[in-house]
């Protein structure tokens, strides 16, 4: 088991904001002081470092960009 590290206020704010937007994630707390050991989503476990990477590298696609994309060509679908 990794040694728990204190989280900085900025980290906590980023994680809290991300968890509000993505309710499928939940923290795993350990010890008497309830250190955040990592995060779960479904069957997957992410360390604090993995979660931080996910939050900082995620790409937000504006709705207007999605609306500009061409719809898939369904004419070649098999019945």
Helices and strands as residue ranges (DSSP letters): H 9-21, E 25-30, E 35-41, E 44-47, H 48-57, H 63-68
